[in-house]
Amino acid sequence: MMHKIKDIEVFAPVFRAHNPPYDSSFILRNMGNIVVRVITEDGLDGFGMTFGEPVAEYIQKNLVEEVIGKDPLANEDIWNDMFRQIRSSGRKGAALLAMSAIDIAIWDLRGKILGQPIYKLLGGSNRKIPCYASVGFLSMPEDEVLEKSLEYVADGYKTLKIKVGYNNGGNIKADIARVEKVRKAVGTEIDLIVDANGIYDCAAAIRFLRAAAGLDICLFEEPVHADDILGLRRIRDAALVPVASGENEYTKYGCRDLLLAEAVDVLQFDITRVGGFTEMVKVSAMVQAWNLKIAPHFWPQFTAHVMSAAPHGLYLEVFPPADEARPGGNIIINQPPIIDGFYEIPQAPGLGLEFDMEFLSKHIVK
């Protein structure tokens, strides 16, 4: 039976944060995500998500016509049609976020059509994927960071991530003190990732690592700006700790450039930026061919499926509960819990998630 795509709906349940969290280089003033619903002629639907309000308009003006009437099982054809269409309006940024959300929805549809969860379509069998907890934006007071760290360790997490980069990367002593306090609180058995969100220059990043030599950091994430691939290579060559990057890169071509530059040890591509499942699978295979590791940025409910079939996968990223409740409801009704530091993939077809249409319908983009 042929399943043709009949419609695409876009929802923007985004709201202004009263106390926006921030890291070293970014203020999260708007909370929430863009949700895409792809609907077939016979009433099946699939859902995808990504960041950024501009994405909603971009989908409607640039990508809907490339998807309507297509067979969702032909995800490669749809992806390539969309990628050709965005050629002149942005091969990265909002254009790829828009493509990613649609592709994720199409894979959700594929699973429902074929009656299988996505992880099985990708060849995986492992349903329990280890997670690490991202404990504190720089906006979070250090006492609260310590409290959350201990909570997560008590919940079974074996790895935590700490943000650094005070004063635009200009206060390394304060950054070291922040990590030092967490290390002292959680002990030596817990792995610590440090994330600078790209705020340091190369020399400052190396200075930070030398000052942190006694803190047993297991991974240094985005020490310099995502586009400073040569800087990443220099930091990696210093051979102090493994280097991670990739969450702000796009497509298999961005992955290729990081790999050829020998700039990273762990690649953290974001499925809602890289190009969805269709592209994330290729990125994962490329990383495996280099005998390196993947640790996808955020979105455990999506990336867990990829990690199930990735023997070179490290862990998923999980954020603490938001400080502010989402006004009016939640996007996903049956969000799987994290138990003893592991995300368990649902068994239902597709993503295995139930989206709250009553809530989303209040935020549909016309």
LINGI-V645570 format. One record per helix or strand. SS is the DSSP state (A for helix, B for strand). FROM is the first residue (numbers start at 0). TO is the last residue. Records with the same first field share a line. If there is no record, write none. Layout:
SS: FROM-TO, FROM-TO
This chain:
B: 3-11, 14-15, 21-21, 26-26, 29-30, 33-39, 44-49, 70-70, 116-116, 127-135, 158-162, 190-194, 216-220, 242-244, 265-266, 292-293, 312-312, 315-318, 331-331, 337-338, 341-343, 349-349, 354-354, 363-363
A: 53-66, 74-84, 93-113, 117-120, 141-153, 165-168, 171-185, 201-210, 212-214, 228-236, 250-259, 270-273, 275-288, 299-307, 356-362
